[in-house]
Amino acid sequence: MTDPRKLMGGFPLTRRWAVELIADMLPVSCASKVRLHHSGTLEGILYRALWLFREPQDRFTRRVRAAYKLLDDGFDREPAAVGQVVGATTERLSDLQQTEHNLHQDAWAVDKADPDRRFRSLLALYQMTYERYYRTLAAPFVVAGRVVAQETDPQKAVGGDGRVKLNVIWEMEAGRGIADQAFTAGLNNHFRNSAAHGHFDILTEDEIRMWDLDPRSGNYSWGPQTFTYWELREQVYALSVTALVLLTAIVLFDIAHGRTMFQRGWLKPSLRPRRSDVLRSEMGQMAGLHGLEVVSVGQEDSLLRLTLRVLGNEMPDQISEVIAGGTGQTTRYAQQVKTYRAPAWKQVYGFLQMTYDLHGYYEMVEVVLEDASVSTEMGRLKAPRDVREAMVTSDIAPEDLRPRMEADTLADNEIPVVLEGVPR
């Protein structure tokens, strides 16, 4: 999943929100199934949905519960049908998430002094979310809905590109009697048409006029309507939140049933080449958890080159105070912070082990490790695929894997790793 730190900025309460959401949605028996990529992804989602987009937490939770229950009910009835579409959708999401992330960053950061780009970046985000990202995310829920309704050939609703038609989503939501528009909030075909066909005028730095035309008559089928920039943002981010609702339900479903899906072959590591920007983004969170950062990513055929740098961050062991405010109320939380130290080579090995699904395609991974000072190299590693796979599939100790590497000059120096607990 996309590195949430780029959007989180270290916001500590996301960890508490993620823990509370998992505890609220899943049985206690699932606690041991939660992995770092689950919690990290949920933290990034919740930061965007609850903090940036201001979705009320109780409404977000209700919507996620409805979405997760649909997947879970479908899996109980026909695990193969639902498991297969979840696996296929997960495979498609990586590049789409990176594109959505980049468009969101553009829309969020553009300067007010550039109204043309400011409005167009929002419309580009909406169009991509509407046409590709959302309709791909919705596929498992449509299949699960058809399974629960005992319709024949439920996978037929999903196109060859993994997307579903919008009318099918509307019908599924209405058939389930789901409140809060759990699956459809933010959908507006007129907005999509206006953005896609250039049916808009940017009037001032704060206003846009939008309309839609009937393709047969050429007459207005909607609008013209004038929106301020903030009104347009609300419309666009409403659909972004819906996508986050569906993504959250898929992450929770993976916690509960991922092991079963993997064992039955419905969910497989995505062993394929990736875009370098996607690799850097998705590896970023796991690198941070090992006291590292990803400086650069390069690839050539089946060779992947990574430059990692030691973060060098240290904090004294302490209980930090986290203060959350809003609507006239202030809540204080306590968060334990502790710095551990571990050999640099072991942290690199641990990083490769936890990111195998991202680099498993490549025959060789070359790693250059830099000191936090940037001026000093702390060694290099050339890790063949079979040895990297053994990190994941066997119980061989890291010390016994080192001699099997093609080259390993990584330093034994201990590096700091800062770990932060859940705010309580």
C-alpha positions in Angstrom: 0.0 0.0 0.0 1.0 3.6 -0.5 3.4 5.0 2.1 1.1 6.7 4.6 3.9 8.8 6.2 3.8 11.1 3.1 0.3 12.2 4.2 0.4 11.5 7.9 3.3 13.7 8.9 3.8 11.5 12.0 0.3 12.3 13.3 0.2 10.0 16.4 -3.5 9.5 17.0 -3.9 7.5 13.7 -2.3 4.6 15.5 -4.9 4.7 18.2 -7.7 5.0 15.7 -6.4 2.0 13.8 -6.2 -0.1 16.9 -9.7 0.9 17.9 -11.1 0.2 14.4 -9.6 -3.3 14.3 -10.9 -4.1 17.8 -14.3 -2.8 16.9 -14.6 -4.7 13.6 -12.8 -8.0 14.1 -13.0 -10.8 16.7 -10.3 -11.0 19.4 -8.8 -14.0 17.6 -7.7 -11.8 14.7 -5.4 -9.7 16.9 -2.4 -12.1 16.2 -3.0 -11.8 12.4 -2.4 -8.0 12.3 0.9 -7.3 10.5 2.8 -4.0 10.1 1.6 -3.5 6.6 -2.0 -3.7 7.9 -1.6 -1.2 10.7 0.5 1.1 8.6 -2.0 1.2 5.8 -4.9 1.8 8.2 -3.1 4.6 9.9 -2.6 6.4 6.5 -6.2 5.8 5.5 -7.6 7.1 8.8 -5.4 10.2 8.7 -6.8 11.1 5.3 -10.4 10.3 6.0 -10.8 11.6 9.5 -8.2 14.4 9.7 -7.7 15.8 6.2 -11.2 15.1 4.7 -13.0 15.6 8.0 -15.3 12.6 7.7 -17.1 12.1 11.1 -15.5 9.1 12.8 -18.8 7.5 13.7 -20.1 7.7 10.1 -16.8 6.4 8.7 -17.0 3.4 11.1 -20.6 2.7 10.2 -19.8 2.7 6.5 -16.7 0.5 7.0 -18.8 -2.0 9.1 -21.4 -2.3 6.3 -18.7 -2.8 3.7 -16.8 -5.4 5.7 -19.9 -7.3 6.7 -20.8 -7.7 3.0 -17.4 -9.2 2.2 -17.5 -11.4 5.3 -21.0 -12.7 4.5 -20.0 -13.4 0.9 -16.9 -15.2 2.0 -18.9 -17.4 4.4 -21.2 -18.5 1.6 -18.8 -18.9 -1.3 -15.1 -18.4 -0.1 -13.6 -19.1 -3.5 -15.7 -16.6 -5.4 -15.0 -13.8 -3.0 -11.4 -14.8 -2.2 -10.5 -14.8 -5.9 -11.9 -11.4 -6.7 -10.3 -9.9 -3.5 -6.9 -11.3 -4.6 -7.3 -10.0 -8.2 -8.4 -6.6 -7.0 -5.4 -6.4 -4.6 -3.1 -7.1 -7.4 -4.5 -4.3 -9.5 -4.5 -1.7 -6.7 -0.8 -0.9 -6.4 -0.3 1.3 -9.4 -3.8 2.8 -9.2 -3.1 3.8 -5.6 0.1 5.5 -6.6 -1.6 7.5 -9.3 -4.4 8.5 -6.9 -1.9 9.5 -4.3 0.1 11.6 -6.8 -3.1 13.3 -8.0 -4.2 14.0 -4.4 -0.8 15.5 -3.6 -1.1 17.8 -6.6 -4.6 18.9 -5.6 -3.6 19.4 -2.0 -0.4 21.4 -2.7 -1.2 23.7 -5.6 -0.9 27.4 -4.9 -4.0 29.6 -4.8 -2.3 32.0 -7.1 -2.6 29.4 -9.9 -6.4 29.0 -10.1 -6.4 27.1 -13.4 -4.1 24.4 -12.1 -5.8 24.5 -8.7 -9.3 23.7 -10.1 -8.0 21.3 -12.8 -6.0 19.2 -10.3 -9.2 18.6 -8.3 -11.2 17.6 -11.4 -8.4 15.3 -12.5 -8.4 13.6 -9.1 -12.2 13.2 -9.3 -12.2 11.8 -12.8 -9.5 9.2 -12.1 -11.2 8.2 -8.8 -14.6 7.9 -10.5 -13.5 6.1 -13.6 -10.8 3.7 -12.4 -9.8 3.6 -8.8 -13.3 3.5 -7.2 -14.8 1.1 -9.8 -11.8 -1.3 -9.2 -12.1 -1.1 -5.4 -15.9 -1.9 -5.6 -15.4 -5.2 -7.5 -15.1 -7.5 -4.4 -18.2 -5.9 -2.8 -20.3 -6.4 -5.9 -19.3 -10.0 -6.2 -19.9 -10.6 -2.5 -23.4 -8.9 -2.8 -24.3 -11.2 -5.7 -23.0 -14.3 -3.7 -25.2 -13.3 -0.8 -28.2 -12.8 -3.1 -27.4 -16.3 -4.5 -27.1 -15.1 -8.1 -25.5 -17.3 -10.6 -22.0 -16.5 -11.9 -21.4 -13.6 -9.5 -18.0 -12.8 -11.1 -19.7 -11.9 -14.3 -20.3 -8.4 -13.0 -16.6 -7.7 -13.1 -15.1 -6.6 -16.4 -11.9 -7.9 -17.8 -10.0 -4.9 -16.5 -11.3 -5.6 -13.0 -13.8 -2.7 -12.9 -17.6 -2.9 -12.3 -20.3 -0.7 -13.7 -21.7 2.0 -11.5 -25.4 1.0 -11.9 -24.5 -2.4 -10.4 -23.0 -0.7 -7.3 -26.2 1.4 -6.9 -28.4 -1.7 -7.2 -26.3 -3.6 -4.7 -26.4 -0.8 -2.1 -30.2 -0.4 -2.5 -30.7 -4.1 -2.3 -28.9 -4.3 1.0 -30.7 -1.4 2.4 -27.4 0.2 3.4 -27.6 3.7 5.1 -25.1 6.5 4.9 -24.4 5.8 1.2 -21.6 3.5 2.4 -20.7 2.6 -1.2 -21.9 5.5 -3.2 -21.4 8.8 -1.4 -19.7 11.3 -3.7 -20.7 9.7 -7.0 -22.0 12.3 -9.5 -22.0 11.5 -13.1 -22.5 15.1 -14.1 -19.3 16.1 -12.3 -17.5 13.3 -14.1 -18.8 14.4 -17.5 -18.0 18.0 -16.8 -14.4 17.2 -15.9 -14.0 14.7 -18.7 -15.4 16.8 -21.5 -14.0 20.2 -20.4 -17.5 21.6 -19.7 -16.4 24.2 -17.2 -15.1 27.7 -16.9 -12.8 28.9 -14.2 -14.4 32.3 -13.4 -12.1 33.7 -10.7 -9.4 32.3 -8.4 -12.2 31.0 -6.2 -15.1 30.1 -8.5 -15.8 27.6 -11.2 -18.9 27.2 -13.4 -19.7 23.6 -14.5 -22.3 22.0 -16.7 -23.2 18.7 -18.5 -24.8 18.3 -22.0 -27.1 15.8 -23.4 -25.0 14.1 -26.2 -28.1 13.7 -28.4 -29.7 17.2 -28.2 -26.7 19.2 -27.1 -28.9 20.9 -24.5 -27.9 21.2 -20.8 -28.7 18.1 -18.8 -27.2 19.7 -15.7 -26.2 23.1 -14.7 -24.6 25.5 -15.4 -23.8 25.6 -11.7 -21.2 27.8 -9.9 -19.1 26.4 -7.1 -16.5 27.9 -4.9 -13.2 26.1 -4.6 -14.1 24.7 -1.2 -17.5 23.5 -2.4 -15.8 21.7 -5.2 -13.3 20.2 -2.8 -16.1 18.8 -0.7 -17.6 17.1 -3.7 -14.3 15.6 -4.9 -13.2 14.5 -1.4 -16.6 12.9 -0.7 -15.8 10.3 -3.4 -12.2 10.0 -2.1 -13.6 9.1 1.4 -15.8 6.4 -0.2 -12.8 4.9 -1.8 -11.1 4.9 1.6 -14.1 3.2 3.1 -13.8 0.3 0.6 -10.0 0.1 1.0 -10.4 -0.1 4.8 -12.8 -3.0 4.5 -10.4 -4.8 2.2 -7.6 -4.4 4.6 -9.7 -5.7 7.5 -10.8 -8.6 5.3 -7.1 -9.4 4.6 -6.4 -9.4 8.4 -9.3 -11.8 9.0 -9.0 -14.1 6.0 -5.7 -13.3 4.2 -3.9 -16.4 5.5 -6.7 -18.7 4.3 -6.8 -17.0 0.9 -3.0 -17.3 0.6 -3.1 -21.0 1.5 -5.8 -21.7 -1.0 -4.0 -19.8 -3.8 -6.5 -17.0 -4.1 -4.1 -14.4 -2.8 -0.5 -14.5 -4.1 2.5 -12.3 -3.8 2.5 -9.9 -6.7 5.8 -11.1 -8.3 6.0 -8.6 -11.2 8.0 -5.6 -12.2 6.9 -2.3 -10.5 7.2 1.3 -11.3 10.2 2.7 -9.4 8.1 5.5 -7.8 5.6 2.9 -6.6 8.4 0.8 -5.1 10.0 3.8 -3.3 6.6 4.9 -1.9 5.5 1.5 -0.8 8.8 0.5 0.7 9.1 3.8 2.6 7.0 2.9 5.6 8.7 -0.5 6.2 12.1 1.1 5.8 11.2 3.6 8.5 10.2 0.9 10.9 13.7 -0.5 10.5 15.5 2.8 11.1 16.1 3.4 7.4 14.8 5.6 4.6 14.7 4.8 0.8 16.9 7.3 -1.0 16.6 6.0 -4.5 15.2 3.1 -6.6 16.5 2.0 -10.0 15.9 -1.1 -12.1 17.2 -2.7 -15.2 15.6 -5.9 -16.5 15.5 -8.3 -13.5 18.0 -6.2 -11.4 16.7 -3.8 -8.7 19.0 -1.3 -7.1 18.1 0.3 -3.8 20.0 3.0 -1.9 19.0 3.0 1.8 20.1 5.6 4.4 20.2 5.2 8.2 17.8 7.7 9.6 19.9 8.1 12.8 16.9 9.3 14.8 17.1 8.8 18.5 14.8 9.7 21.3 15.1 9.1 25.1 12.8 6.4 26.4 9.8 8.4 27.6 6.1 8.7 27.9 5.1 11.5 25.5 1.9 13.5 25.8 -0.4 13.7 22.8 -3.0 16.4 22.8 -6.0 16.3 20.4 -8.3 19.2 20.2 -11.4 20.3 18.3 -14.9 21.8 18.8 -13.8 23.3 22.1 -12.7 20.0 23.7 -9.2 18.8 24.4 -8.2 15.2 25.0 -4.8 14.1 26.3 -3.2 10.8 25.6 0.1 9.2 26.7 2.4 7.5 24.2 5.4 5.4 25.0 8.5 6.1 22.9 11.5 3.8 23.0 14.7 3.7 21.0 16.2 0.3 20.2 19.5 -0.5 18.7 20.3 -3.3 16.2 23.1 -4.2 13.8 22.7 -2.3 10.5 22.9 -5.5 8.4 20.1 -7.2 10.4 17.9 -4.2 9.8 18.5 -4.3 6.0 17.7 -8.1 6.1 14.5 -7.5 8.1 13.5 -4.8 5.6 14.0 -7.1 2.6 12.1 -9.9 4.4 9.1 -7.6 5.1 9.0 -6.2 1.5 9.4 -9.5 -0.4 6.1 -9.1 -2.2 7.5 -5.9 -3.8 10.9 -7.2 -4.9 10.2 -10.9 -5.3 10.1 -10.5 -9.1 13.7 -9.3 -9.4 16.4 -11.9 -9.9 18.9 -9.7 -7.9 18.5 -6.9 -5.4 21.5 -4.7 -4.9 21.5 -2.5 -1.8 23.8 0.4 -1.0 23.6 1.5 2.7 24.5 5.0 3.6 25.2 6.5 7.0 22.9 9.3 8.2 25.7 11.7 7.5 25.3 10.9 3.8 29.1 11.1 3.3 29.9 7.5 4.5 28.9 4.3 2.9 28.1 1.4 5.4 28.4 -1.4 3.0 26.6 -3.1 0.1 24.5 -6.2 -0.4 23.8 -8.3 -3.5 20.8 -10.6 -2.6 19.7 -13.3 -5.1 16.0 -14.1 -5.4 16.3 -17.6 -3.8 18.0 -16.3 -0.7 15.5 -13.5 -0.4 12.7 -16.0 -0.8 14.2 -18.1 2.0 13.9 -15.1 4.3 10.1 -15.5 4.0 9.5 -19.2 3.5 12.0 -20.7 5.9 13.1 -20.5 9.5 16.8 -20.1 8.6 18.5 -17.6 10.9 19.8 -14.4 9.2 23.3 -15.2 10.2 23.1 -18.4 8.2 21.7 -16.6 5.2 24.6 -14.1 5.0 27.1 -16.7 3.4 24.5 -17.4 0.7 24.5 -13.8 -0.5 26.4 -13.0 -3.7 28.1 -10.2 -1.8 27.6 -8.7 1.7 29.8 -6.0 3.2 27.0 -4.4 5.3 28.3 -3.0 8.6 27.8 -4.7 11.9 27.4 -1.2 13.6 24.3 -0.8 15.6 21.8 1.8 14.4 18.9 3.4 16.3 15.3 2.5 15.6 12.6 4.6 17.3 9.4 2.8 18.0 6.2 4.6 19.2 3.4 2.8 21.1 -0.3 3.3 20.8 -1.6 6.6 22.4 -3.6 5.6 25.4 
